[in-house]
């Protein structure tokens, strides 16, 4: 499982997340990350807002309910044995 270190924009604190899955919908990249490699970690769906070719990616937590539902369903299909709850 790939581990990424994110720098929080407001506090500049560094946080590690484990990438569970990634997908592309309507030309936008999304990743499903968890704060733990264990089964019951906190999970987030992040949207890639960086421009093509940028050295560093810029991710934001998906907070639009409709977008979140759509992407969540795709991740559930990709992972098959994982149930994602809000």
C-alpha positions in Angstrom: 0.0 0.0 0.0 1.4 3.4 -1.0 1.9 6.0 1.7 1.7 9.7 0.9 2.6 12.6 3.1 0.4 15.6 2.8 1.1 19.1 4.1 -2.1 20.7 5.5 -2.6 24.1 3.9 -3.7 26.0 7.0 -1.4 24.6 9.6 1.5 23.3 7.5 1.3 20.1 9.6 2.4 17.0 7.8 0.0 14.0 7.8 0.5 10.5 6.3 -2.3 8.7 4.4 -2.3 5.3 2.8 -3.7 5.2 -0.7 -6.4 2.5 -1.0 -7.5 3.1 -4.5 -7.5 5.8 -7.3 -9.9 6.5 -10.2 -10.6 9.1 -12.8 -14.1 10.4 -13.4 -15.1 13.0 -16.0 -11.4 14.0 -16.4 -10.8 14.4 -12.7 -8.5 12.2 -10.6 -9.6 11.0 -7.2 -7.9 9.0 -4.5 -9.3 7.1 -1.6 -7.0 7.4 1.4 -7.0 6.1 5.0 -5.1 7.2 8.0 -4.3 3.6 8.9 -3.3 0.4 7.2 -5.8 -1.4 9.6 -9.3 -2.3 8.6 -11.2 0.4 10.5 -9.2 3.6 9.8 -10.7 6.9 8.9 -11.0 7.3 5.1 -11.2 10.4 2.9 -11.9 10.9 -0.8 -9.6 13.5 -2.2 -9.9 15.3 -5.5 -6.7 16.3 -7.5 -6.9 20.0 -8.3 -3.3 20.3 -9.7 -2.6 21.2 -13.3 -1.1 18.6 -15.6 2.7 18.5 -15.3 2.9 20.2 -11.9 5.7 18.8 -9.7 3.4 18.5 -6.6 -0.2 17.5 -6.5 -2.8 19.6 -4.8 -5.7 17.6 -3.2 -8.9 18.8 -1.5 -11.3 16.7 0.4 -14.5 16.0 -1.6 -17.2 17.7 0.4 -20.0 18.1 -2.2 -22.6 15.4 -1.3 -23.5 14.5 -4.9 -19.9 14.3 -6.0 -19.0 12.3 -2.9 -21.8 9.8 -3.5 -20.8 9.3 -7.1 -17.1 8.8 -6.4 -17.8 6.6 -3.3 -19.9 4.2 -5.4 -17.0 3.8 -7.9 -14.5 3.1 -5.2 -16.9 0.5 -3.6 -17.1 -1.3 -7.0 -13.3 -1.2 -7.5 -12.6 -2.5 -4.0 -15.5 -5.1 -4.0 -15.0 -6.2 -0.4 -15.0 -2.7 1.2 -18.0 -0.7 2.4 -17.6 3.0 2.6 -19.9 4.9 4.9 -20.3 8.6 5.4 
